[in-house]
Amino acid sequence: MESQTKKTTEVPESEAPKKRKIFPIILAILIIVGGTFGVTKFIHSLHHEETDDAQIDANISPVIPRVPGYVAAVYVHDNQRVKKGDTLIVLDDRDLKIRLDQAKAALLAAQSGLDVAQATTSASKANISTSQANVSTVQAQIEAAKVNLWRANQDYERYANLIKDHSITQQQYEQALAARQTAEKQLQILQEQRNAATRQTSAAASQSNATSQQISVAQATIEQRKADVENAQLNLSYAVITAPEDGVVSKINMQPGQFVNAGQSLFSIVIDKNIWVTANFKETQMEKMRAGQKVIIHVDAFPGHDFEGKVVSFAPATGARFSLLPPDNASGNFVKVVQRLPVKIEFTDPKDQDIAMLRPGMNVDVDVHID
């Protein structure tokens, strides 16, 4: 029994040399394949720069209301394609209409104030003319009173000489004296009236100047009220929120009746008419890269399909510089970390219909021809 078991487990001497011959062949094949692959990769690396730290990118426009209000209606749904100017959301505009009516009423009141100021100015100018006419009339009366006073003085002097010779009666002398005194008083009264009329003219002129200033104030108020009306009309137009550009609507998280604030981001529109690739290359790969170099783009969503592109521009700083907390190597312990620089790559084949299926955020591999 033991002899039989040994015979079954022993390897025939003829098979051992065969295994010893196959092993070197397999090892040689592996060396050749590995060497060929390594040489190919080395040669490829001399003429190409690659990275898998790249994504599809596009402009994303947020939809932001300019006025606060309650949502009255939502006219779009998730992933809907819209065109520029399409109505997206309508806000309740009743408050905005009331403010517009108030602004229009304030404008009418300001215009009425201008009419009142103009009428007051016209009345003040008329008062000036009347006062000036009164001054002229009183001045003429003063001249007449001076003539009367002169005549009364002449009569008084004659009667004063005659009374000495008893050529006239005492009554006649007293009448001449009274006439002179009356003429003097009359002239004095007229002079005071002239002064009063002159002061009245000055007051009317001052009032006219003041009312003229009121006209300027009323005109400025009208311009302000017009601006208020235009502002109210503009705010009313903001109650209808439209699409800023052509694109695809993102997920919408709002319903009618919801209150939104001015400046609040409601949702976004992905503007897909112009997409590109943002590739983050290591700083050690940037030596031979230049704008205009050809790029082959491999998108994970489309395996086996090569998209053509070209290098367009390089970011002005590394991605770390634009982070929320950029590293400050001058403080603390310094650890050197290889930085990455964003590179913008655009698609160059407009006939490639698969480009329309690309979406921002998709992962891609890029291969830049640096020759």
C-alpha positions as semicolon CSV with decimal commas, in nm:
position;residue;x (nm);y (nm);z (nm)
1;M;0,000;0,000;0,000
2;E;0,276;0,247;0,090
3;S;0,461;0,176;-0,231
4;Q;0,150;0,239;-0,435
5;T;0,089;0,579;-0,261
6;K;0,445;0,696;-0,332
7;K;0,405;0,608;-0,695
8;T;0,089;0,824;-0,729
9;T;0,234;1,140;-0,561
10;E;0,568;1,154;-0,731
11;V;0,599;1,381;-1,038
12;P;0,723;1,216;-1,346
13;E;1,079;1,305;-1,423
14;S;0,984;1,403;-1,781
15;E;0,751;1,692;-1,667
16;A;1,006;1,875;-1,445
17;P;1,228;1,990;-1,735
18;K;0,920;2,121;-1,915
19;K;0,825;2,347;-1,619
20;R;1,179;2,472;-1,593
21;K;1,168;2,571;-1,961
22;I;0,823;2,747;-1,942
23;F;0,913;2,970;-1,646
24;P;1,193;3,162;-1,822
25;I;0,968;3,211;-2,124
26;I;0,687;3,361;-1,909
27;L;0,937;3,577;-1,723
28;A;1,085;3,700;-2,051
29;I;0,738;3,781;-2,183
30;L;0,653;3,975;-1,866
31;I;0,980;4,165;-1,885
32;I;0,926;4,249;-2,251
33;V;0,565;4,357;-2,195
34;G;0,653;4,558;-1,884
35;G;0,951;4,717;-2,053
36;T;0,747;4,801;-2,362
37;F;0,474;4,952;-2,146
38;G;0,726;5,150;-1,940
39;V;0,908;5,279;-2,247
40;T;0,579;5,370;-2,411
41;K;0,468;5,556;-2,102
42;F;0,803;5,732;-2,074
43;I;0,796;5,841;-2,439
44;H;0,434;5,948;-2,398
45;S;0,519;6,153;-2,089
46;L;0,781;6,344;-2,287
47;H;0,516;6,477;-2,523
48;H;0,201;6,482;-2,308
49;E;0,075;6,607;-1,973
50;E;-0,221;6,430;-1,816
51;T;-0,448;6,477;-1,517
52;D;-0,769;6,325;-1,389
53;D;-0,836;6,624;-1,161
54;A;-1,070;6,790;-1,412
55;Q;-1,440;6,858;-1,448
56;I;-1,689;6,993;-1,697
57;D;-1,766;7,358;-1,621
58;A;-2,030;7,610;-1,733
59;N;-2,176;7,944;-1,636
60;I;-2,446;7,912;-1,371
61;S;-2,674;8,214;-1,329
62;P;-2,865;8,239;-0,999
63;V;-3,227;8,356;-1,009
64;I;-3,252;8,634;-0,749
65;P;-3,560;8,854;-0,682
66;R;-3,500;9,229;-0,659
67;V;-3,801;9,297;-0,437
68;P;-3,943;9,101;-0,144
69;G;-4,285;8,944;-0,167
70;Y;-4,500;8,634;-0,162
71;V;-4,481;8,392;-0,453
72;A;-4,802;8,408;-0,654
73;A;-4,717;8,154;-0,925
74;V;-4,427;7,933;-1,041
75;Y;-4,420;7,873;-1,417
76;V;-4,121;7,636;-1,443
77;H;-4,032;7,294;-1,310
78;D;-3,712;7,102;-1,241
79;N;-3,472;7,051;-1,535
80;Q;-3,687;7,258;-1,771
81;R;-3,513;7,433;-2,060
82;V;-3,594;7,804;-2,079
83;K;-3,508;8,093;-2,308
84;K;-3,398;8,441;-2,216
85;G;-3,697;8,649;-2,106
86;D;-3,926;8,355;-2,021
87;T;-4,139;8,410;-1,710
88;L;-4,014;8,197;-1,423
89;I;-4,193;8,327;-1,110
90;V;-4,457;8,593;-1,044
91;L;-4,474;8,765;-0,705
92;D;-4,785;8,913;-0,544
93;D;-4,774;9,273;-0,671
94;R;-5,068;9,430;-0,485
95;D;-4,843;9,612;-0,237
96;L;-4,625;9,734;-0,522
97;K;-4,929;9,871;-0,708
98;I;-5,039;10,060;-0,397
99;R;-4,694;10,215;-0,366
100;L;-4,712;10,317;-0,731
101;D;-5,050;10,483;-0,676
102;Q;-4,909;10,664;-0,372
103;A;-4,613;10,788;-0,575
104;K;-4,846;10,914;-0,851
105;A;-5,065;11,095;-0,594
106;A;-4,756;11,256;-0,442
107;L;-4,655;11,371;-0,791
108;L;-4,996;11,534;-0,845
109;A;-4,966;11,708;-0,508
110;A;-4,621;11,837;-0,602
111;Q;-4,754;11,968;-0,934
112;S;-5,037;12,144;-0,749
113;G;-4,781;12,296;-0,514
114;L;-4,597;12,434;-0,816
115;D;-4,918;12,590;-0,946
116;V;-4,981;12,750;-0,606
117;A;-4,626;12,884;-0,591
118;Q;-4,656;13,028;-0,942
119;A;-4,991;13,192;-0,855
120;T;-4,844;13,337;-0,535
121;T;-4,550;13,473;-0,730
122;S;-4,782;13,637;-0,981
123;A;-4,983;13,795;-0,697
124;S;-4,662;13,919;-0,534
125;K;-4,552;14,078;-0,860
126;A;-4,893;14,243;-0,889
127;N;-4,855;14,374;-0,534
128;I;-4,520;14,521;-0,628
129;S;-4,675;14,703;-0,923
130;T;-4,958;14,834;-0,703
131;S;-4,713;14,951;-0,436
132;Q;-4,500;15,123;-0,694
133;A;-4,810;15,297;-0,832
134;N;-4,904;15,406;-0,481
135;V;-4,557;15,549;-0,431
136;S;-4,587;15,744;-0,757
137;T;-4,931;15,876;-0,659
138;V;-4,814;15,984;-0,316
139;Q;-4,507;16,148;-0,470
140;A;-4,732;16,353;-0,700
141;Q;-4,948;16,453;-0,405
142;I;-4,633;16,558;-0,219
143;E;-4,536;16,785;-0,506
144;A;-4,884;16,939;-0,500
145;A;-4,863;16,977;-0,121
146;K;-4,531;17,157;-0,155
147;V;-4,693;17,403;-0,393
148;N;-4,977;17,457;-0,149
149;L;-4,729;17,507;0,136
150;W;-4,535;17,762;-0,069
151;R;-4,852;17,954;-0,146
152;A;-4,963;17,937;0,218
153;N;-4,623;18,070;0,329
154;Q;-4,648;18,358;0,084
155;D;-4,999;18,447;0,203
156;Y;-4,891;18,421;0,566
157;E;-4,594;18,654;0,515
158;R;-4,815;18,915;0,344
159;Y;-5,080;18,894;0,614
160;A;-4,811;18,913;0,882
161;N;-4,689;19,247;0,738
162;L;-5,043;19,378;0,698
163;I;-5,142;19,289;1,052
164;K;-4,866;19,516;1,183
165;D;-5,027;19,815;1,008
166;H;-5,372;19,701;1,110
167;S;-5,460;19,680;0,740
168;I;-5,636;19,346;0,794
169;T;-5,834;19,200;1,073
170;Q;-5,700;18,953;1,325
171;Q;-5,930;18,690;1,181
172;Q;-5,775;18,717;0,837
173;Y;-5,428;18,680;0,986
174;E;-5,528;18,373;1,181
175;Q;-5,681;18,218;0,869
176;A;-5,350;18,265;0,682
177;L;-5,159;18,116;0,975
178;A;-5,397;17,819;0,989
179;A;-5,368;17,764;0,614
180;R;-4,987;17,751;0,639
181;Q;-4,995;17,505;0,929
182;T;-5,250;17,290;0,746
183;A;-5,027;17,282;0,436
184;E;-4,726;17,181;0,647
185;K;-4,920;16,899;0,815
186;Q;-5,056;16,782;0,482
187;L;-4,702;16,763;0,338
188;Q;-4,581;16,573;0,644
189;I;-4,864;16,323;0,618
190;L;-4,799;16,264;0,248
191;Q;-4,428;16,210;0,312
192;E;-4,510;15,948;0,576
193;Q;-4,749;15,782;0,334
194;R;-4,472;15,775;0,074
195;N;-4,234;15,610;0,320
196;A;-4,501;15,355;0,410
197;A;-4,565;15,284;0,041
198;T;-4,191;15,245;-0,018
199;R;-4,164;14,996;0,270
200;Q;-4,464;14,809;0,135
201;T;-4,297;14,790;-0,205
202;S;-3,982;14,648;-0,048
203;A;-4,187;14,392;0,146
204;A;-4,371;14,291;-0,171
205;A;-4,038;14,251;-0,351
206;S;-3,904;14,031;-0,069
207;Q;-4,220;13,822;-0,077
208;S;-4,189;13,789;-0,453
209;N;-3,832;13,663;-0,415
210;A;-3,946;13,415;-0,151
211;T;-4,226;13,285;-0,370
212;S;-3,981;13,258;-0,661
213;Q;-3,767;13,033;-0,440
214;Q;-4,079;12,831;-0,362
215;I;-4,119;12,770;-0,735
216;S;-3,768;12,622;-0,748
217;V;-3,843;12,407;-0,444
218;A;-4,172;12,294;-0,598
219;Q;-3,998;12,205;-0,925
220;A;-3,734;12,005;-0,737
221;T;-4,012;11,828;-0,545
222;I;-4,180;11,739;-0,874
223;E;-3,857;11,586;-1,006
224;Q;-3,823;11,386;-0,686
225;R;-4,181;11,262;-0,710
226;K;-4,124;11,167;-1,074
227;A;-3,823;10,962;-0,963
228;D;-4,041;10,798;-0,697
229;V;-4,298;10,707;-0,963
230;E;-4,029;10,560;-1,189
231;N;-3,886;10,366;-0,896
232;A;-4,230;10,233;-0,803
233;Q;-4,292;10,131;-1,166
234;L;-3,953;9,959;-1,177
235;N;-4,022;9,770;-0,855
236;L;-4,360;9,666;-0,994
237;S;-4,188;9,523;-1,302
238;Y;-3,959;9,324;-1,072
239;A;-4,263;9,128;-0,951
240;V;-4,226;8,923;-1,270
241;I;-3,897;8,729;-1,254
242;T;-3,768;8,626;-1,597
243;A;-3,483;8,408;-1,721
244;P;-3,159;8,606;-1,762
245;E;-3,018;8,370;-2,028
246;D;-3,098;8,053;-2,222
247;G;-3,035;7,741;-2,018
248;V;-3,173;7,463;-1,801
249;V;-3,345;7,525;-1,468
250;S;-3,206;7,349;-1,163
251;K;-3,412;7,200;-0,880
252;I;-3,684;7,441;-0,762
253;N;-3,753;7,442;-0,389
254;M;-4,046;7,681;-0,362
255;Q;-4,422;7,687;-0,382
256;P;-4,689;7,957;-0,425
257;G;-4,745;8,143;-0,100
258;Q;-4,382;8,125;0,007
259;F;-4,220;8,456;0,109
260;V;-3,891;8,550;-0,054
261;N;-3,651;8,831;0,032
262;A;-3,477;9,064;-0,207
263;G;-3,137;8,918;-0,294
264;Q;-3,232;8,565;-0,192
265;S;-3,106;8,296;-0,429
266;L;-3,412;8,096;-0,536
267;F;-3,260;7,850;-0,784
268;S;-3,013;7,854;-1,071
269;I;-3,009;7,836;-1,448
270;V;-2,724;7,641;-1,604
271;I;-2,624;7,824;-1,921
272;D;-2,521;7,526;-2,133
273;K;-2,461;7,701;-2,464
274;N;-2,094;7,738;-2,373
275;I;-1,926;7,467;-2,165
276;W;-1,560;7,405;-2,103
277;V;-1,323;7,193;-1,895
278;T;-1,139;7,315;-1,586
279;A;-0,832;7,097;-1,534
280;N;-0,619;7,132;-1,221
281;F;-0,262;7,052;-1,321
282;K;0,024;7,020;-1,076
283;E;0,267;7,309;-1,080
284;T;0,539;7,062;-1,183
285;Q;0,348;6,995;-1,507
286;M;0,327;7,358;-1,620
287;E;0,677;7,400;-1,769
288;K;0,591;7,322;-2,132
289;M;0,218;7,390;-2,133
290;R;0,106;7,683;-2,349
291;A;-0,224;7,830;-2,468
292;G;-0,346;7,683;-2,797
293;Q;-0,209;7,331;-2,743
294;K;-0,429;7,040;-2,851
295;V;-0,610;6,841;-2,583
296;I;-0,781;6,503;-2,587
297;I;-1,065;6,484;-2,335
298;H;-1,202;6,159;-2,193
299;V;-1,532;6,190;-2,008
300;D;-1,621;5,919;-1,758
301;A;-1,982;5,930;-1,875
302;F;-1,876;5,849;-2,234
303;P;-1,603;5,582;-2,214
304;G;-1,420;5,521;-2,535
305;H;-1,517;5,858;-2,687
306;D;-1,246;6,115;-2,748
307;F;-1,345;6,483;-2,732
308;E;-1,117;6,735;-2,896
309;G;-1,018;7,058;-2,723
310;K;-0,745;7,316;-2,678
311;V;-0,584;7,502;-2,392
312;V;-0,734;7,852;-2,371
313;S;-0,597;8,017;-2,057
314;F;-0,434;7,967;-1,720
315;A;-0,566;8,087;-1,386
316;P;-0,385;8,389;-1,236
317;A;-0,323;8,199;-0,910
318;T;-0,336;7,847;-0,772
319;G;-0,660;7,710;-0,633
320;A;-0,532;7,740;-0,275
321;R;-0,507;8,118;-0,313
322;F;-0,882;8,139;-0,380
323;S;-0,982;7,916;-0,090
324;L;-1,172;8,048;0,211
325;L;-0,861;8,023;0,427
326;P;-0,557;8,050;0,198
327;P;-0,240;7,898;0,342
328;D;0,013;8,137;0,494
329;N;0,353;7,974;0,471
330;A;0,513;8,253;0,673
331;S;0,341;8,139;0,992
332;G;0,392;7,817;1,185
333;N;0,568;7,510;1,053
334;F;0,613;7,493;0,677
335;V;0,523;7,177;0,486
336;K;0,575;7,194;0,112
337;V;0,266;7,079;-0,079
338;V;0,253;7,059;-0,456
339;Q;-0,001;7,318;-0,571
340;R;-0,243;7,287;-0,860
341;L;-0,320;7,555;-1,117
342;P;-0,662;7,563;-1,289
343;V;-0,638;7,551;-1,669
344;K;-0,933;7,636;-1,895
345;I;-0,985;7,400;-2,190
346;E;-1,249;7,456;-2,457
347;F;-1,403;7,203;-2,696
348;T;-1,299;7,256;-3,057
349;D;-1,523;7,018;-3,251
350;P;-1,864;7,189;-3,296
351;K;-1,994;6,887;-3,491
352;D;-1,957;6,652;-3,193
353;Q;-2,318;6,597;-3,089
354;D;-2,221;6,431;-2,760
355;I;-2,103;6,768;-2,628
356;A;-2,469;6,864;-2,579
357;M;-2,502;6,576;-2,332
358;L;-2,221;6,697;-2,108
359;R;-2,318;6,852;-1,775
360;P;-2,118;7,071;-1,535
361;G;-1,945;6,870;-1,264
362;M;-1,878;6,559;-1,472
363;N;-1,534;6,406;-1,418
364;V;-1,297;6,398;-1,713
365;D;-0,938;6,302;-1,791
366;V;-0,739;6,539;-2,010
367;D;-0,431;6,471;-2,219
368;V;-0,244;6,783;-2,337
369;H;-0,007;6,756;-2,635
370;I;0,284;6,973;-2,524
371;D;0,485;6,947;-2,850
